Amino acid sequence: MSHTVATIPGDGIGPEVIDATRPLFERVAETYGVSIDFERYDWGSERYTEEGAMMPEDGLDRIEDSDAILLGAVGHPEVLDHVTLHGLLLPIRKRFDQRICKRPSILFEGIDSPLAGYEGGDIDFVVFRENTEGEYADVGGREHAGFEHEVAVQSAVFTRSATETIVRAAFEAATERAGRLTSVTKSNAQAHSMVFWDDVVEAVSKEFPGVGVERLLVDAASMDLIRRPEAFDVLVASNLFGDVLTDIGAVVSGSMGLAPSGNINPAGEYPSMFEPVHGSAPDIAGQDSANPIATVLSGAMLFENLGEKRVADALWSGVRAAVADESAPRTPDLGGSASTTEVVDAIESRI
């Protein structure tokens, strides 16, 4: 089987982790008779500073026929965050209807959590985040700019179609896991959008009578992810709340450098995109010290999405074996001093 993957290394540590992990993906795929053609697109903040746009006008057309997209990271300290986000990442998610964002959080054997008393396997949950609308909808504006009576309006948008899609995907995942789903909202304060969300969860839950449903407000959920993360199995949340909760999940599981992410087009009509959660980390860019594991696991999710489960399982197994081995090299975020490439080599040697 042959697949074409549009590869956007992006900003900061993005190119480093992509360059380090791409050969691993190619070699493991080849082992299982899978051919991968990585087509590189050097879009991002450097292009923005030179040409005034994160990607060309026809950028989305160029990658639309790809089987998947692998993204390194987006963000630069000299370019405003809303410029980078709205110039590259959000257009890809919205144009290709990647309405399901799936982000697992796992405390691996051999990794220390900052929470006392937790060992490998104690934390294992996945967040399903609505990915194309909600609080990140580009609806609103500013009026009377520069005057004392300046006004800014930002409106959240929730459609039944997108909400049902993400909620149903979370319920389906819960049936394959421990059968527990937590819906995270702020319904007490957002009486329209979040109560609508609650109504959709209630309606969809009738299709999955074997799944237990817990409803938490986002502040309580944030506290509980720290004080009782072992209690969670599948969480489903809006775009903003899911974004916040997954960062908490990554940290309590040991490091942002361990957290993968998939932006999924549920119908398969467009390519899905896979990226590490950690962002561009400009403070360590160019030091060859970035943790590549989140990118390796994002690649595993990519291969699984392409139907290449043996390749995906091999990558997951390699990561688990490498982090469980106390003698294996580790990057500084995990208390070691190894380089990005050394960690990739350690993973490959254990596949």
C-alpha positions as CSV (number, residue, x, y, z in Angstrom):
1,M,0.0,0.0,0.0
2,S,1.2,3.5,-0.8
3,H,0.2,6.8,0.9
4,T,1.1,10.4,0.3
5,V,1.5,12.5,3.5
6,A,1.6,16.3,3.3
7,T,4.3,17.3,5.8
8,I,4.3,20.8,7.3
9,P,7.3,21.1,9.7
10,G,6.2,24.6,10.7
11,D,7.9,26.7,13.4
12,G,10.3,26.4,16.3
13,I,11.1,22.8,17.2
14,G,8.6,21.6,14.5
15,P,11.2,21.1,11.8
16,E,13.6,19.3,14.2
17,V,11.1,16.7,15.4
18,I,9.7,16.2,11.8
19,D,13.2,15.7,10.4
20,A,14.1,13.3,13.2
21,T,11.0,11.1,13.0
22,R,10.3,11.0,9.3
23,P,13.0,8.4,8.6
24,L,11.7,6.3,11.4
25,F,8.2,6.4,9.9
26,E,9.6,5.4,6.5
27,R,11.6,2.5,7.8
28,V,8.9,1.0,10.0
29,A,6.3,1.4,7.3
30,E,8.6,-0.4,4.8
31,T,9.0,-3.2,7.2
32,Y,5.3,-3.9,6.9
33,G,5.1,-3.3,3.1
34,V,3.8,0.2,3.3
35,S,5.2,3.0,1.1
36,I,5.0,6.5,2.4
37,D,5.7,9.6,0.3
38,F,6.3,12.6,2.5
39,E,5.7,15.8,0.5
40,R,7.2,18.8,2.4
41,Y,5.6,22.2,2.5
42,D,7.7,24.9,4.2
43,W,4.8,27.0,5.4
44,G,4.8,28.9,8.7
45,S,6.0,32.0,10.5
46,E,9.2,32.3,8.5
47,R,7.2,32.5,5.3
48,Y,4.8,35.0,7.0
49,T,7.7,37.4,7.8
50,E,9.0,37.1,4.2
51,E,5.8,37.0,2.2
52,G,3.0,38.2,4.5
53,A,1.2,34.9,4.6
54,M,1.6,31.6,6.5
55,M,0.9,29.6,3.3
56,P,0.2,30.4,-0.3
57,E,-3.3,31.3,-1.4
58,D,-3.8,27.9,-3.1
59,G,-2.1,26.1,-0.2
60,L,-5.2,24.1,0.8
61,D,-5.8,23.1,-2.8
62,R,-2.2,21.7,-3.0
63,I,-2.6,19.4,0.0
64,E,-6.3,18.4,-0.4
65,D,-5.6,15.2,-2.3
66,S,-3.1,14.0,0.3
67,D,-3.9,10.9,2.3
68,A,-3.0,12.6,5.6
69,I,-1.2,15.7,6.9
70,L,1.7,15.7,9.4
71,L,2.3,19.0,11.2
72,G,5.3,19.8,13.3
73,A,4.2,23.0,15.2
74,V,2.9,26.5,14.6
75,G,3.9,29.6,16.6
76,H,6.7,32.2,16.7
77,P,7.5,34.8,19.4
78,E,7.7,37.6,16.8
79,V,4.4,36.8,15.1
80,L,1.1,37.3,17.0
81,D,-0.5,34.0,18.0
82,H,-3.8,34.7,16.3
83,V,-2.0,35.4,13.1
84,T,-0.2,32.0,13.1
85,L,-3.3,30.1,14.2
86,H,-5.8,31.7,11.8
87,G,-3.2,31.7,9.0
88,L,-2.5,28.0,8.9
89,L,-3.9,25.6,11.5
90,L,-7.5,26.7,11.7
91,P,-7.9,27.0,7.9
92,I,-6.7,23.4,7.6
93,R,-9.1,22.1,10.3
94,K,-12.1,24.0,8.9
95,R,-11.6,23.5,5.2
96,F,-11.0,19.8,5.6
97,D,-13.8,19.4,8.1
98,Q,-11.6,17.9,10.8
99,R,-14.3,18.3,13.4
100,I,-13.0,15.5,15.7
101,C,-9.9,16.2,17.7
102,K,-8.7,13.2,19.5
103,R,-6.0,13.6,22.2
104,P,-5.0,10.6,24.4
105,S,-3.2,11.1,27.8
106,I,-1.3,8.1,29.1
107,L,1.1,7.8,32.0
108,F,3.6,5.3,30.6
109,E,5.5,2.8,32.6
110,G,8.8,4.4,33.5
111,I,7.5,8.0,33.3
112,D,7.1,10.0,36.5
113,S,3.9,12.1,36.9
114,P,4.2,15.3,38.9
115,L,1.3,13.9,40.9
116,A,2.4,11.9,43.9
117,G,1.4,8.2,44.1
118,Y,0.8,7.6,40.4
119,E,2.6,4.8,38.5
120,G,2.6,3.7,34.9
121,G,-0.9,2.8,33.7
122,D,-2.7,4.7,36.5
123,I,-3.6,7.5,34.1
124,D,-5.1,6.6,30.7
125,F,-7.9,8.7,29.2
126,V,-8.7,10.3,25.9
127,V,-10.3,13.7,25.2
128,F,-12.6,14.3,22.3
129,R,-12.5,18.0,21.5
130,E,-14.8,19.7,19.0
131,N,-12.4,21.1,16.5
132,T,-14.0,23.4,13.9
133,E,-16.4,25.8,15.6
134,G,-17.5,26.6,19.2
135,E,-15.5,29.3,20.9
136,Y,-12.9,29.3,18.1
137,A,-15.4,30.3,15.4
138,D,-14.2,33.4,13.6
139,V,-17.4,35.3,14.3
140,G,-17.3,38.8,15.7
141,G,-15.4,42.0,15.3
142,R,-14.2,45.3,16.9
143,E,-15.9,48.7,16.6
144,H,-14.7,52.2,17.5
145,A,-11.0,51.0,17.6
146,G,-8.7,53.3,19.6
147,F,-11.5,55.2,21.4
148,E,-12.6,54.9,25.0
149,H,-15.9,53.2,23.9
150,E,-14.1,50.6,21.8
151,V,-16.1,47.3,21.7
152,A,-14.9,43.8,20.9
153,V,-17.4,41.0,20.2
154,Q,-16.5,37.3,19.9
155,S,-19.3,34.9,19.3
156,A,-19.2,31.1,19.8
157,V,-21.0,29.0,17.2
158,F,-22.5,25.5,18.0
159,T,-24.2,23.6,15.2
160,R,-26.2,20.4,15.8
161,S,-24.2,18.6,13.1
162,A,-20.8,19.2,14.6
163,T,-21.8,18.8,18.2
164,E,-23.5,15.5,17.4
165,T,-20.5,14.3,15.5
166,I,-18.0,14.9,18.3
167,V,-20.4,13.6,21.0
168,R,-21.2,10.4,19.1
169,A,-17.5,9.8,18.4
170,A,-16.8,10.1,22.1
171,F,-19.6,7.6,23.0
172,E,-18.3,5.2,20.4
173,A,-14.8,5.4,21.9
174,A,-16.3,4.8,25.4
175,T,-17.9,1.6,24.3
176,E,-14.5,0.3,23.2
177,R,-12.8,1.4,26.4
178,A,-14.1,1.3,30.0
179,G,-17.6,2.5,29.2
180,R,-17.4,5.8,31.0
181,L,-17.9,9.2,29.4
182,T,-17.5,12.7,31.0
183,S,-19.1,15.7,29.3
184,V,-17.4,18.9,30.2
185,T,-19.4,22.2,29.9
186,K,-20.1,25.5,31.7
187,S,-23.8,25.2,31.5
188,N,-24.5,27.2,34.6
189,A,-23.0,30.4,33.0
190,Q,-23.6,29.7,29.3
191,A,-27.3,29.0,29.2
192,H,-27.6,28.8,25.4
193,S,-24.6,27.1,23.9
194,M,-23.7,24.8,26.8
195,V,-27.3,23.8,27.6
196,F,-27.6,23.0,23.9
197,W,-24.5,20.8,24.3
198,D,-26.1,19.1,27.3
199,D,-29.3,18.4,25.2
200,V,-27.2,16.8,22.5
201,V,-25.3,14.6,25.0
202,E,-28.6,13.5,26.5
203,A,-30.1,12.6,23.1
204,V,-27.0,10.7,21.8
205,S,-26.6,8.8,25.1
206,K,-29.8,6.9,24.4
207,E,-28.0,5.2,21.5
208,F,-25.4,4.0,24.0
209,P,-27.2,2.6,27.0
210,G,-24.1,0.7,28.2
211,V,-22.0,3.9,28.7
212,G,-22.2,5.7,32.0
213,V,-22.3,9.5,31.7
214,E,-20.8,12.0,34.1
215,R,-21.4,15.8,33.6
216,L,-18.9,18.2,35.0
217,L,-18.4,22.0,34.8
218,V,-15.0,22.8,33.3
219,D,-13.6,24.3,36.5
220,A,-14.5,21.1,38.4
221,A,-13.2,18.9,35.6
222,S,-9.9,20.8,35.6
223,M,-9.5,20.3,39.3
224,D,-10.5,16.6,39.1
225,L,-8.0,15.9,36.3
226,I,-5.3,16.9,38.8
227,R,-6.7,15.3,42.0
228,R,-8.3,12.2,40.5
229,P,-7.1,11.6,36.9
230,E,-7.5,7.9,37.3
231,A,-11.3,8.3,37.4
232,F,-11.5,9.5,33.8
233,D,-11.8,7.3,30.6
234,V,-13.3,9.4,27.8
235,L,-14.0,13.1,28.0
236,V,-15.8,15.2,25.4
237,A,-15.7,19.0,25.4
238,S,-16.1,22.1,23.2
239,N,-13.2,23.6,21.3
240,L,-11.9,25.9,24.0
241,F,-12.5,23.6,27.0
242,G,-11.0,20.6,25.2
243,D,-7.9,22.7,24.4
244,V,-7.4,23.6,28.1
245,L,-8.2,20.1,29.4
246,T,-5.7,18.3,27.1
247,D,-2.8,20.5,28.2
248,I,-3.6,19.5,31.8
249,G,-3.8,15.9,30.7
250,A,-0.4,16.1,29.0
251,V,1.3,17.6,32.1
252,V,-0.2,15.1,34.7
253,S,0.9,12.3,32.3
254,G,4.5,13.4,32.5
255,S,5.3,15.9,29.8
256,M,3.8,17.9,27.0
257,G,6.5,16.2,24.9
258,L,4.6,12.9,25.2
259,A,1.2,14.0,24.0
260,P,-0.1,13.2,20.5
261,S,-3.1,14.6,18.7
262,G,-5.2,13.8,15.7
263,N,-7.5,16.2,13.8
264,I,-10.0,13.8,12.1
265,N,-12.2,14.2,9.1
266,P,-14.9,11.7,10.1
267,A,-16.2,11.0,6.6
268,G,-12.8,10.4,5.1
269,E,-13.6,12.9,2.3
270,Y,-10.5,15.0,3.2
271,P,-7.2,14.3,4.8
272,S,-6.9,14.2,8.5
273,M,-4.0,16.0,10.3
274,F,-1.8,14.8,13.0
275,E,0.4,16.9,15.3
276,P,2.1,16.9,18.7
277,V,0.3,18.9,21.4
278,H,3.5,20.6,22.6
279,G,3.6,23.5,20.2
280,S,6.6,25.2,18.7
281,A,8.5,25.7,22.0
282,P,10.7,28.5,20.7
283,D,12.7,28.6,23.9
284,I,14.4,25.3,23.0
285,A,14.3,25.6,19.2
286,G,17.6,24.7,17.5
287,Q,19.1,22.9,20.6
288,D,18.3,19.4,19.4
289,S,16.7,18.7,22.7
290,A,13.0,18.5,21.9
291,N,11.2,15.3,22.9
292,P,10.1,13.5,19.7
293,I,7.8,11.0,21.4
294,A,4.6,13.2,20.9
295,T,5.4,13.3,17.2
296,V,6.1,9.6,17.0
297,L,2.8,8.8,18.6
298,S,1.0,11.4,16.4
299,G,2.6,9.4,13.5
300,A,1.2,6.2,15.0
301,M,-2.3,7.8,15.0
302,L,-1.7,8.9,11.4
303,F,-0.9,5.3,10.3
304,E,-3.9,3.9,12.2
305,N,-6.2,6.5,10.4
306,L,-4.7,5.2,7.1
307,G,-5.7,1.7,8.0
308,E,-2.1,0.6,8.7
309,K,-2.6,-0.7,12.2
310,R,0.5,-2.9,12.2
311,V,2.7,0.1,11.7
312,A,0.8,2.1,14.3
313,D,1.1,-0.7,16.8
314,A,4.8,-1.0,16.2
315,L,5.4,2.7,16.9
316,W,3.3,2.5,20.1
317,S,5.2,-0.6,21.2
318,G,8.5,1.1,20.5
319,V,7.7,4.1,22.6
320,R,6.4,2.0,25.5
321,A,9.5,-0.1,25.5
322,A,11.8,2.9,25.3
323,V,10.3,4.9,28.1
324,A,10.0,1.8,30.3
325,D,13.7,1.2,30.1
326,E,15.5,3.4,32.7
327,S,18.8,3.1,30.8
328,A,17.3,4.5,27.6
329,P,18.1,8.0,26.6
330,R,15.7,10.8,27.6
331,T,15.3,14.4,26.6
332,P,15.6,17.2,29.2
333,D,11.8,17.4,29.8
334,L,12.0,13.9,31.2
335,G,15.1,14.5,33.3
336,G,17.7,13.4,30.8
337,S,20.2,15.1,28.5
338,A,19.7,13.1,25.3
339,S,19.2,14.6,21.9
340,T,16.0,14.3,19.8
341,T,17.7,11.9,17.4
342,E,19.1,9.7,20.2
343,V,15.6,9.2,21.5
344,V,14.2,8.3,18.1
345,D,17.1,5.8,17.6
346,A,16.2,4.3,21.0
347,I,12.6,3.8,20.0
348,E,13.5,2.3,16.6
349,S,15.9,-0.2,18.3
350,R,13.1,-1.5,20.3
351,I,10.6,-2.1,17.5
